[in-house]
Amino acid sequence: MTPRNVPAKDDLEVKDTPASPDKESETAKLNRLLGAVMRYLSDDEQEEIDIEYLLENTEGLRDWWSEYRELDRKRVEEEIKNSLTDLSLEELENIREQIRTKE
C-alpha cells in the first residue's frame, strides 16, 4: 500500500514518450511564471511580499492564478460533498444554518 501524497513507484519512472507540443508549451509557460516569482522572492531588497505586484507585473500570472483557484474550488467542493455522509445531523444542521445566514 502506498502512503498518501507519495507517488507510486511507477509514477517516478521517466516516460520515454515525447510530450505533446501543448504540454511543452504549458511547461515552458509555467517555468517562466515560476522563474519570475522566484526572482522576486529571492530579491534581498524586497522586505515584504506584494502579491498584487507579482500578479500585475508577471505576464499571464493573474490568469493562471484565477484558473488554478477555480480548479481548486471544484476540488474543495467535491471533497466537501464526499465528506457530508460522515457528519452527524447536528453538524449538517450547523452547516445549513451557516449557508442560510450567507444568503
N, C-alpha and C positions, 0 to 999 in steps of 0.2 A: 504494500500500500504506500503510495506517495504522499508525503506530508503536504498540507495546504500551502499554497503560494510557492511551492518549489517545483520547477519544471521537471517533467518526466525525462528519463534518460534519452528517449527518442527525440525530445524537443531540443536537446542540447547539441545534437549532431548537425554538422553543416550539410545542408542540402546541396546537391550538385545541379539542381535545376536552376536555370537562369531566371532572374527576376524580370517581370514584365516591365515595359517602359513606364507604365503608370506607377508601379511600385518604386522604380528607381527615381522617378520624378518626385514622388511623395517623400522618399527617403532624403533626397537632396534638399527639399524644402524644409523638412524637419531638422536636418543637420544645420541649415542656415539659421533657422529660428533659435535652435539651441545654442549655437555659437554666439549669436547676438546677445542672448540672455546671459550666457556665462561671461562674456566680455564685460557686460555691465556689472554683474555681480562681483566679479573679481577685481574691479577697478578700486584701488586703495583709496582714491579720493572720494568715493561715494560713502557718505556717512549714514544714509538711510536709503532703504529700497523704495523707489517710487514706481509702483506697478503701472499706474496710468502713463508715466513717461515711457515705460517699456512698450505698452500696448500702442501708444501713439506713434512711437518712433521706430518700431520694428515692423517693416512691411509684411503684412499678412498675419501677424501675431494675433491681432484682435479677432479676425475672422476665425482663425484656428481655435482660439480660446472659446469663442462662442459655440462653435461646432462641438468641441470637446465637452463643454458643460452640458449641452443638450443631450449628447450621448450618455454622459454620466447621470443626468437626470432620469433618463429612461431606465438605466441600470438600477438606480436607487428605488424608483417606483416599483420595478419588478421585484426587487428584494423585499420591499415592504409588503407587497401583495402576497408573496410567498410565506412571509412570517406571520400573517394575520391568523392563520389557523392555530398557531401556538399560543395566542394570547387568551387571557381569561375574558369573560363577559365584561367585567368591570374595566379592564384595560381597553377593550373595544369601545365601551361607552365613553370613556375619557377621551379617546381619540376622536370619536364622533362629536363630542362637545367642543373640542379644540377646532375642528373643521367648521362647525356652525358659528363659532364666535368670529372666525375669519371672514365669513360671508356677510 
